[in-house]
Amino acid sequence: MATVDVIKCCMDSIRQMSDEIRDAIIYLDSGCTESFEYLGAFSLFLELGAHAICSLEKISPLDKVVDWNSTSGPAKKIVVITSRLLSDAHRYIIRCLSALQTVCSCAIFTCISETGHSAYPESPLGPDAYREYESLLVQDYEELARKSLMDSSHAGESTVKESTSAEDEGWSQLTTIEEDTLNFVSDASAQNLNEDNVIDRTGDVRKKLKVSVHHFPLILCPFSRRFFVLPSEGSVAEAYLSTEHDNSISFGLPPISTGTTSDGEDVPPGATLTAQFLYHLAAKMDLKLEIFSLGDSSKTVGKLLTDMSSLYDVGRRKRSAGLLLIDRTLDLLTPCCHGDSLVDRMFSSLPHGERMSSLSQAKSSQSPVKLGPAYLQRSPLTVQIPLNNVRKEATSSSDNFQLVESVEAFLRGWNSRDSTSQMVELVNFSAKLGEMSSQDLQSDLLCGSFVSTQNFHGTPYLEAILERRTKDGAMLIKKWLQESLRRENISLNAKIRPGYASISDLQPMLKALAKSQSSLAKNKGIIQLAAAALFALDESYSAKWDAFNSAEKILNVNAGDTSQSLAAQISDLINKSALVSSQGNNKMDAQRGLLTLQDALLLTVVGYILAGENFPSSGTVGPFSWQEEHFMKEAIVDAIVENPTVAKLKFLQGLTQDLEANFNRKSEEKKEDLSNNTENVDFDDDDWGSWGDEDSGKDKRKEQVYDDMQLKLELRDRVDNLFKFFHKLSSLKKNLSFREWSQAMSKFNDDPYSNKGLLYKVLSRVLAKHEVHGLEYHSSTVGRLFKSGFGRFGLGQVKPSLADHDVILVFVVGGINGVEVREAQEALSESSRPEVELILGGTTLLTPNDMFELLLGDCCCV
């Protein structure tokens, strides 16, 4: 039987679109770009006959002259692939159609099904969403084309442009088209359309444009054949998972499990879209799912998945698989900590790409506060691997001159009528190239990225690194570099020591392998991975990661002692961070491994979660006594007052400017006092006349003291609310069902010092066929029929076990990290069934920085 391969399934789905892709320009939104970059699908698009692959958000009229396959004539059809709702992608699609005047066919593929569109609260489309959008897009395009053509025909007579208001018909009811769209289209029309074309397009827009909308569910970011997450700028990952209520801790995380599930309108959009995605993923992979869930949000997703299954699935021959859904909130400790994973280190240290779309910010500002943001701002998964240190001799001044000549020739051939202004820009560009050093130019141009399909003799790079710890991963990269150098017959002057792979070992091998263009192109996969590892293991980033890891170990040890020692350790971390923030430079502090106030707050979160596990009844409200918490609160207040600029936190919104003004005023007063003390003051008769001014000075100082006191009282109120949030985090495991489950886990685990995460413990018990408290099985339609109808005759259905399946799909609602992927593979290899095909997935890839944003940033519910 064929093995389950997420990458192969995605590639096969793209090949099924071959008829639409052939001779078309492909437009990808930011979420799809992220997905297909990890998938390595760009070459497949060109292989299937695509003219070009372009960005949907950065549409340009020049896109239609790009032709990678050298076919004759301009492209007459486009294919738009979007990871968003059709209503969100509409303004980009309409700009694309209007800019490319020769297009007569538009095929749109979206990862959101028609059911998902109708169920999503922000979507104006109904159950027949695709057909509705087809007609509305043609109607809107026809209206916009007429207006733009009228503007272009009167361009010589008047330069005044009238802004268009939203109409009461067509797509205008659903979303407004921005004014810059009309300006963009008018410019493109004026440059590319002659008068005969204008008349022809005015009368025959609707007949020429053919629109079709299709469902393409497999838009995901595969890190390996059996591990994937959702794209950060897709509608599924951006949809909120929790509404604002007592059990919510973050809009991007499931609420605290209390044993109740959401029904009807209370179901968050993120849960609905996640269920839709998993249902269609299983259908594409030809799997029949037996669904198990752990946590309230997972139970909601499992119930939605079960309701979507029908009697028609029973007779079909599908491979049976078990689906395990787990709430991220059941284990916040693992993603908050800096574990032993090279992948987590790389994703935390490497610079990430910028978000393409500002749509989520606009939508979030319009959403009701009680429901939370319409879209979450998740960190992009696309990383930029700097390669400038690998090839420092890449670009010479002669190369820059040739680049300028090439651009000049292209501009003259593109539009000779408007070459004057472009020549001015070209001169400025050439001057800029001349001023830029070779290293600066390389840093802008030479950036690598991760591609899951790149492999070494059949071994995928990312997949192999995911299953190893930091030291083992670095040694594996060193081995790959040595074998690549041997294969290329490249000799190395430096002496490579056996054993642990250090930066001094990896760097000369990497530079030697990337020295020639042919070797760089042939070995780009290992070169990019090695460059990313060097970046992450550099002291400027590894020192802080190691400092975090040491602090977390100390907190873990103190949590096994007493609440007093744990509280004292947290207070000490806060006080040290305040001292660092007031004295040093952030970059220098990171290189020395010093922690800032934000870092100390994240460690406070870790401390409170540990306290909730070990001291659930120490305090009346929280895990610590009033006096212990008082010291921590005062430490945070003093740290913020001493340096308010370092803490851009949500719980300080509206107070930051006052804190900064107060800090600046006190700094100026200290400078004035210091200057007055250094001056020699001579008493003469004129000084006696100023005695009367002392009273006014005292009054002013009293007002300042009063203002300072008011500001500090308000700050203390904010900090009190922050600690109420910490109490909520410490109570994650206080509910009865979870406490029973946690006790069962501790009994199962013989090693009291083991710090394995939730996923490892659950999989270990499941594969050993031990009972997992709180794990719910969702019966299918037939199963419920047997249970209710035939059960009275002794024909009831036996409850299946997750370990009985040869394929197990685990999906963490809220996100997963690299440590958990490695631990899940360890649990599988240590079990009695290592042959089980384990597929791991999550809403997003979480780093400690992401957890800080979710728990203490804009997404939190403080």
N, C-alpha and C positions, 0 to 999 in steps of 0.2 A: 504493500500500500504506500502511496506517495506521501512524503513528509509534508508537514505544514510549513509554508514559507510565505511570510508576509510580503517580502520584496517581490517574489515571483508573481504573487497574486495581483499586486499593484501594476506590474509591468504588463501582465496579460490583459488587465482591464484597459490600459492605454491602447494596446494593440487592437482591441475591439472598436476603438474610435478611428481606425485607420481611414475609413472612407471620408469622414469629416476633416481629418487632419491633412490629407493629401492636397497639395497646392493651396494651403491656407496659411495665413499669418496667425500664430498662436499668441493669445494674450493671457497672461497669468497674473492674478492678484498676488498680494504679498504673502498670504497664507499658502497658496499653491506654489509660489516660488520657493518658499521655505521647504515645503514637502518634497517637491521634485528635485531640489538640490541635494537633499539627503538620499533620495532614491536614485540619483544619477540618471534621470529620465530625459535630460535635454538632448542627448545624442540619439535617443530612441525617437523623439519627435522629428528630428532631421532625417533619420533613417526612414520614417514613414512618409516623407515627402513634404514636410512643412517648409514654407518659404522662410520664415523667421520666427523667433521666440522673443516676445517683447513684454514689457511691464504694463499692466493695465492702468496703474495709478500714474505712470509717467509717460502717457501717450504723446507721440510726436508725429507730425505729418511725414517726417523722414522715414518712418517705419515701413512705408509701402515701397520704398526703393531698395530696401535691404532684401537680398535674395541669396540665401546660403546654398540653395540647390540649383542655381543658375537656370531656372526655367524661363521661358519666354513670356513677356507681357506682365503687367502688374497683377497682383493678387486680387481676385474678385470675391473672395470669401474669407471670413475670419472665424476663428474658434476662440471663445472666451471660456476659461475655466476659473471658477471662483469658489472659494471656501466660505463665502458669506451668504447671507440671505439675498435674494434677488433685489429687494428694496434697497439694501445697503450698497450693492454693486451697481445700481442703475445709473447713477450720475457718471460713473466712469465708462460704462458701456455706451451711453449716449454720446459722450465726447469722442469715444473711439470711432463710432459709426459716422459721426459728422466730420471727423478729420480725414478719414479715408474715403474719398468721394466715389471711387470706383467699385466699392463693395456692394454686392447684390445678394449675398447670403451670409447669415450670421447664425452660428450654432453655439448655444450657451450650455455649459455643463456646470451644475452646482452640486455641492455635497449635501445640501439640505433637501430632504424629500418634500413632496407636496404636503404630507401629513405634518412634517416639522414646520413648514411655513404657516399652515393654518393654526397650529398649536402655539406658536411663538407670539407673545403679547405685543412685540414691537413690529410684527409683520402685518401689513394691511391686506395680504392675499388670503384667499379662502381655500377650501379643499381642492379646487381645480386650479391650483396656483400657477402651473406651467402654462396652461392655455390662456389664462387671464393675462399673464405677463407678456406673452407673445403679442397679443392684440394691443396691449397698452404701450409696449415698446415701439411698435410700428406707428401707432397714433402719435406718440410723443416725438418720435424722430421726424415724422412728416411735418409736424407743426414747427419744430425747431429748424428744419431745413428750409422751410419757406421764409421764416424770419431772417435767417442768416443770409439767404440769397437776396432778399429785399435790401438788407443792409449793404451787401457787397455791390449791388447794382446802383445804389445811391451814394457809394463811397466818394465819388468824385465831386458830387454836389454839396455834400454836407459831411462834416466830421463828428456831428453830434450823435451819440448813441443813446437810444431810449432804453431804460431798464424795463424788463418784462415782469409783469406780475403774474402770480399763480392763477391759472384758469380753473373753472369749475368742472372740467371734463378731463378724461384721460388720466395719465399718470400724475398730473398736477395735484390730484386729491391725495396721492400717496406720499409724494416727496417733492420738494422744490428743487428746480435746477438752478445752480448758482449762476450769477451774472458773468463770472469769468468763463463759463462754458460758451456763452454766446460770443464773447469777444474772441475766444480761441477759435471757434468755428468760423467766424467772419474773416479772421486773418487767413485761415487755411483756404477758405473759399476764394478769397480775392487773389491768392497766389496761384491756385491750381485750376480754376475754372475759367473758361472763356465764355463769351456771351451766348453762343449756341448751346453750350452745355447747360448754362443756367436755365434757359427756356425749357430744355428737355427734362432737367431734373425737377423743375417746378411742377410740370404736369404729370410726371410718372414716377413719383417717389414710392408710393405704396405698392405698385405692381413690381418694381424692381427688387425691393428689399424682402427677402424671405428669412423669417426668424423661426428657429426651433429651440426648445428648451428640453434638456435631458438631465437625468440624475446620474451623478458620478460620485459614489459614496466614499471611495478609497483615497481620500486626501488626508494623509497622515505622514508623520516623520519617522521612518524606520531607521533605528540605529543598528539593527542587525536583522537577521531573518526571523527572529522570535522576540524582538523587543521594539516597541513603538510608543510614541506619544503623539498628541494632536498638535497641529501647527498653532503657534501662539497668536496669530492674527486671524484665525478662523472663528466663525460664529460659535462653534461648539465649545472651544476653549475659553472664549471671551464671555460666554453667557454666565451669569451669576448662579452660584450653587446654593445660596442661602439668602433668605429675606431677613430683614432687620427685626429680630425678636429676642427674647431672653436667652435662648439657647444658641444664638449666632455668635461666632467669634470673628468671622471674616466673610465677605461676599464671595471670595474665591475658594472657600473651603466649605465642606458640609457642616451643618450645625452639630452641636453636641448630641450624642445619641441618648434618648430617654425612653426608648421602647415604643414610640409612636411614629407612624408614617404619615407623610403628607398626602392629601387627597384633593382632586379637582383643581381649583384655582390656586391652592396653596403650593402646588408643585413648582419648584423653581425652573426657569427655562433651561438651565444647565442640565438638570436631571432628565428633562424631556428629550433634549437634543442628544445627550449621551446614550440614552436608550435607543433612539433612532439609529445612531451611528453603529452601535454594537449589533443591532438586529441585521442591518444591511451588510456589515462586515462578515458576520457568520454566513449570510446567504451567499456572498461572493466566494467565500472559502469553502462553501458546500458543507457546512457543519450544522448538525442538529444539537442545540444547546440544552443541557440540563443546568438550571440556574440555581446558584447558591449565593447568599448575601450575608454580610456582616456589617451592621450599622444601619441607622435609620434611612439615610439617603440612598444607600445601596439597596435597601429593601424597596424603596420607592422605584428605583431604576429597574430592579428585578421584576416588580409587579407590572410596570409598563411593558417590559420585554415579554412577559408571559401573556399579557393581554393582546400583544401584537401577533403572537403565534396563533395559528388556526388549524382546523382539522385537515386542511389541504397539505400541511407539512408532514402528516403522519405517514401517508403512503409513499412519500418520496424517499429514494435511497440516498440518505446522507450519512456522513460519518458522525458518530456520536462523540460529543465533547462536553466537558464540564466547564461552566463559567462561574468563577468566583469573583464577586464584587465586594470590595472592602472600602470603607470610609477612611479617608486620610486623617480625619479628626481622631480616630482611635489610636493613632500613634503620631503625635506631633514632634516627639523627641528626636526620632531618627533623621528627618530632613533638616531639623534645626542645628544638629551637631555636624562638626567637621570630621567626617569619618575617613577611613582608609580606602580611598578610591581615587585613582588617577583621573578618571573621567570627570568626577565632581570637581577636582582641583582645576582641571582645564576649563570647564565651563564657568567656574567662579572667577577665574583670573583673566581669561581672554576677553578682549573687547567684543561686544555684541553689535550687530547691525542695528540701524535706526528703524523705528517703526515707520512704515510707509504712509499709513492712513491716519488722519486726525479725526476720522469719523466717530471713533469710539468716545473721544473727548466731548464732541458736540452732543452725541446721544446721551452720554452720562449726565451732562448738565441739565438736560431736559427731563430726566427720569424722576419719578416720585421718590422722595427720600425714604419712605417706608418700605419700598421694594428694593432699594439699593440701586447701584449703577446699572444702566442698561448694558454696558459692556465693561469688561475688566481690562486693565492695562497690564497684560502679562509681558514678561521680559522676552524679547525675541530669541529664538533658538539658533538663528544664524550667527555663527561666530566668525570673526575676521582674524585668521592666523597670520601674524606679521612675518613676512619672508625677507624683509629688507636686510637683516643681518646675515642671511644665508647667501645672498648674491649682491655684494656691494659694488661689483664692477659692472652691473647690468646695463646702465644707460649712460652713454657718453654725450658730450655736447654735439657731436656730429649726428648721433641718433636723434637728438632733440630737433636739430635743423631739418633732418629728413622727415620727421613727424609733422613739422610746420608746413613743409612743402606739400606733403600728402593732403593735409587738411585744406590748404589753399586750392589745390587742384580739384578736390571734391566740391568745395563751395562754388567754384567757377562753373563747374559742370552742372551743379544742382540748380542754380538760379543766377543767371548772368545779369538780370535786371536790377537785383538788389545786392550786388556784390560789394558796393562801396562801404556801407556800414559794417558788413561782415569782414571786410579787409581791415578796418580799424580794430575790430575785436581780435582779429588774427594777429595784428602787430602787438597788441597788448599781451596776447597769449604767448607769443614768441619771446617777448621781453620777460615774462614771468618764468618761462622755461629756462631762459638764460640765467636768471637770478637764482633759480632753485638748484640746490646741490644734488648730486647723484643720489645720495642717501634719502633726501627728502622726497625726490620723485619716486623712488622705489617704494617708500613707505606708503605713498598714496596709491600706487598701482599694483604692487605685489602683495596681495593678501590671499591666503588660501582658505579652504573650508573643508568640512567633513563630508565625505560621501560614503555611504554604507556599503556600496557595491565594490569599492576598491579593495583588493585582496593581495595576499602574498602566497603564490602557489596554491590558490584555492582557499586560503585561510583569510576571512574578512578581518581587516585591521580593527575596526571598532568593536566587533563582536568579541574578538580575543582579548582586547583591553578591558572591556566591561566586566569580564569574568575574573579579573585579577586585581590584587591589591596594588598600591602605588609602587612599591619596590619591585614586585614581580612584573608589573607592566613596563616599568622603565628598562628592566633587564631584557624583556622580550623585544622592545624597540631597538635596543642595542644589538641584539642578535640579528634582527632583520636588516639593520644597517650594515653589519659586517658581511652578511650573505649577499646583499645587493652590491657592495663594493667588490666582493670577490667575483660576482657574475659580470660586472662591468670592467674587470681587470684594472681597477684603480688602486694604486699603491698609496699607503698612508704613512707620512713621515712620523707622526706622533705615536707615542707608545700607549697602547690601550691596556689598562689593567684588568685582570679577570675579576669576576664577582660583581659587586654592586655597580650599577650604571650611574655615574656622576655626570654633572654638566660638562666638566672638562673632558670626559670621554665621548659624550654624544656630539658636542659641537664640532670638533674637527672632522669627524666622520660625515656629519650632515653637510658641511661646507664642501668637502671633497666630492660627495655624491651629486651635489647641485651645481658643480662648477661649469659643466658643459650643458648646452641647451638640450642635446639629445638625451643625456642622462637625466636631466631635470624633468623632461616630458615623460620619459619611460618610467621613472620612479617617483612620480608626483605624489602618489598615495602615502608612501612611507616618509617622504620628505615633509609633507604637510603635518603628518602625525608627530614626527620627531620634533618639528618646530613648535608645535603646540605643547608638547611635553617639556621642552626646554623653557618655554615661556612660563609654564605653571610651576616648574621646579626652581626657577630663578629666586634668589634670596629675597628680592623685593616683594614677592607674593607668597613664597613658601613660609617665610618667617612669621607672617601674621596667621596663616593657616595653622602652623604648629603651635603658636601661642594660644589660639582658640582651643585646639585639641588638648593642650596641657590644662587650661582652665576648666574645660569640661570634665576631664578626668578628676581634677581636684574636687569639683562640685559633686561628682558621682561618689567619690570616697567619703566626703562629708555627709552626703545623704544617707550613707549607711551608718553614720554615727548618731548625732543628735540634731534636732532642729536649730539649737543655738549655734552650733558650729557651722551649719549650712548658711544661716542668716548672716553670721559674721563674715563668712567668705564672700557672700554676695555684696555686702556693704563695702568690704575691702576692694573688690573689683571696681565698684562704682567710684570710690574715692580715688583710686589710682588713675582711672580714666579721666576724671575731672582734672587731676594734676597734669596729665599728659596733654589734654586739650588746651589748657591755659598756657602751656610753655612751648609746645613744639609745633613742627610743621607736619601736616598730615602725611606727605609722601615719605619724609624721613622716619616718621613714627611707624609707618607700615613696614619699611625696610628693617627697622629694629624690632619688629614684632610687638609694638606697643598698641594697646587697645583704646579706642575712643569711647565716647559716651554711648553712641549707637551700639557699639560692640558689647558694652557692659549691659545695655538693656536687653539685647538678645540673650546674653548669658543669664540675665535675671529670669527671662522666660524659661530657659532650660532649668534653672534652679527651682522655680515654682512647680514645674511639671514633675521634677524629681521629688520635691517635697510632698506633692499630692499623692505620689505613689508610696512614699515611705512614712509620712506623718499625716495621715488623712484626718486625724482628730486632735491635732496639737492645739490649734487655736479655736476660738468660738466661731469665727467666720472663715478665716483662711488657715493655712497649715502652720503659720507662725503666730507667736504671741503678739500682743499690742506693742510691747516695748521693742521687740525685735523688728517689727515692721516700721516702727517710728524711726529707728536709726536709718533704715534703708530709704524711707521717704525723704528724710532730711538730707541724706547724701545726694539724692537725685535733684532736689530743689537747689542745693548749693552748687551742684555741678552745672545746672542750667543757668543760674544767675551769673556764675563766674564766666561762662562762655556760651551765650545763647545762640550764636551763629552755627554751632556744630550740631544742633538738634533740630532738624527740619522734620518734625513729627506731627502726626495728625492731631494728637491730643493737645498740641500747643497752637493749633490754628486760631488766628484772631488775637493771639497774645505775643507772637514772635516779634512784631515791630516794637511793641512797648518794652519788651525785654531788651532788645537791641538798643533802643534809645536810652534806657536806664543804664545799660552797661557803658555806652559811649559817654554819657554825662559823668558817670563816676570816674571814668578814665581821664577825662579832661580836668576834673576837680583834683585828682591825684597829681596830675602834671603841674597844675597851678600851685598847689600846696608845696610841691617839691621846688618849684622855681622861687616861691616866696621865702622858703626857708634858707635858700642859698644866697639870697640878697642881703646886703648889710643895710639895716634900717636905722636911719638917724632920726632921733626924736627932736623936734623943734616946736615952736609955738603954733605952727600951722596944724600940727597933728591933733591939738586939743579940739579944734573945730569939727573933727570927724567923729567925735564920740557919740554924737546923736544918731549917727547912721547905724549903730550896732543893733538897735532895736529892729529896724527894718531887715537887717541881715538875719537876725534870729528868726523873725517871722518867715522869711523865705526858706530858711533851713528847716523850720517846722513843717512847712508845706511839703518840702521834698521828702522829709522823713515820713510824713503821712502818705504821700504817693507811693513811696517805696514799700510801706507796710501794706497798702491796698494791693499793690502788684504782687507782693509775696503771698498774701492771703489767697488771691485768685489762682496763683501758680500752685499753691498747696491743694486747692480744690481740684485742679486738673490732675495733679499727681494722685490724689485720693481716688479719682475715677479710674486712673490707670491701674491702681492696685486692685480695684474691684474687678477689672478685666483679668488681672493676674490670678485672682481668686477663682474666676471662672475657668481659667486654664488648669489650675490645680485640682479642680473638681471633675476633670474629665473622666476619671476612673472611680468616682464615688457612687455612680448609680449601681443598683444591685446586680443586674445581669452582667455588667462589665467587670464588677469586682469578683464575682464568682469565676468568670472566665480567666481573669488575671491570676487568681489563686491556682486555678487548674494549670495555667502555663508555668507557674513557679514550681509546682510539684513535678511537672513533666521535665523541667530543665534541672539536671543534677548539679550544674555548675553555677554557684551563686554569684560568681563574678562575670558571668557571660553577659555581654551587652548587645546581644542580637536584637534585631528589630522585630516588629509585629509580623511582617510578612514571612520571615524565617520560621517563627514559632508556629504560625498557623499552618504553613505548608508542611512542616515537620509532623504536626499532629494529624493533618489530613492524610498524608501519604502513609503514615503508620496506622491509619484507620482508627485513631482515637477520637473521642467525642470532643467537639469544639462548642463550648457554651455560647449561645447567641447566634450560631450559624443557622440560617433559615433556608429551607428548600422550597422553591417555588414550583408547585405542581403545574403540569401542562393541562390543557383542556381535557384530554383523555384521562389524565391522572385524577383530576378533580371529579370526573364522571365515575371512575372506578371507586373513588373514596366515598362519594355521597350515595351513588346508586347501587352499585354491585357489592359494596363492602358488607352490606347486611347478609349477603349470601356466602360470605367467606371468599369472595373473589377480589378482595382489596389489593391495591398496588403496593408492593414493598418499596419503602423509601430508599432511593438509590444513594450510593456513596460517591463522593467526588473522586476518590482514589480508584474507582472501578473503570474510569475512562483512560484511554491511551493518549488523549489530547486534553490538556487543561489550560484554559485561558484565564489569566488573572488580570483584572482591571482595577486600579486604585482610583477611586473617584476623588479628584482633588490634586493628584499629581504623585510622582514617584521619583526617587533619586538613584544614583549609580550604586551606592552601597547596597540598597535593597535588591537591585538586579543581581549583584554578585552573591548576596546571601541567599537569594531564592535558588540560584544554581547550586550553591553549597547544600541547601536542604534537599534538593533533588538527588544530588550525587551521594549523599549520606543515607538516603532512604533505601528501602528494599526494592524500589521500582525506578531505577535510574533511566530506564528506556522510555519513560513517559515524555511526550513532547510538550514542553512547558512554554507557553506564549505569555509574555508580560506586556502590559500596557498601562497607560495612565493619562490623565487629563493634560499634564505638562511635565517637563523635567524640572524638578525643584532643586535649587541650591539654597544654602543658608541665607544668602542675600534676598532670594525670592521669599523665603519664610519671614524675613524681617518686614518686607513690604506688605505681605499678606496679614501679618499679625499686628504691626505697629505703623504701617504706612497708610496710603489712601484707601486701601481695600478693607481695613480693619473696622470692627464695630465697637471701638472704644467710646 
